[in-house]
């Protein structure tokens, strides 16, 4: 009996691991190097603002797992969420 294999995205590698993705990332790194090399003073001047901007972004993306409906990691242990 022959087994039919379906072509899907389940076994496909992430985009950045494909040959095209590695090429695009390589060109982006080389371009970023040359841009930063020419504009290093302005890039360092923007660094404090980028750190301040990173704080709310980290807060938004890293607090996704805090659910108050009892479906978080404490639900498997049988403990109630704290208020």
N, C-alpha and C positions, 0 to 999 in steps of 0.2 A: 504494500500500500504506500502510495506517495503522500508525503506530508506537504500541505500547501502552506507556504509562509506568506504572511501578509506584510506588506511594506507599510510601516508606520513610524511614528516619532518616538516610540518607547525606547528603542535602543540607540537612537541617534545621539551623538555627543553634543554638548553645548556649543553654541555658535562660536565662541571664542577659542574652541579647541579644533575647529575645522581649519583646513588649509587657507581658506579665504579670510577667516577671522584672525589667524596668526599674522597674515600679511598685512591686513588693515591695522592691527594693533602695533605692528612693527613700524609702519609708516607714521602712525600717530605718535609713537614715542620719539622717533627721530624728529618729527616736526615740533613736538613740544620741547625737545632739547634745544633746538635752534631758536625758537621763540623766547624761551626763558634765558638763553645765553645773551640775547640781544637786549632784553628788557628786564634784567635781573633786579634792578633798583625798584622799579614799579611793582614787580611781583612780590618782593619782600615787603613793600609798603602796604600791599593788600592782605598780607598774611594775617594780621590781627582781626581784620573784618571777616575773613574766611573762617577763623576759629570761632568767632561769635556766631556766625551763621550756622556752623556745624552743631552747636548746642541744641537749638530747637529741632533741627532735622534728626539728630540722634534721638531726641525725646519722642518724636513722632514715630520713628521706625522701630525703636527698641522697646516701646511699651505696648506693642501689639498683643502680647500674650497675656496681659492683665485683664481677664474677663471677670465680671462680678456676678455672673449667672451660675456659678458652680461648675463650670465645664473646664476649669483650668487644671493645672497639675495637682492641686490639692484635692480635687474631686476623687481621684483614684485612691488617695490615702484615707478618704472618709472624713476629712476635716473641712470645716466650713471656712469660707474666705473671710479674712479680717476686714473690718471697716475702719 
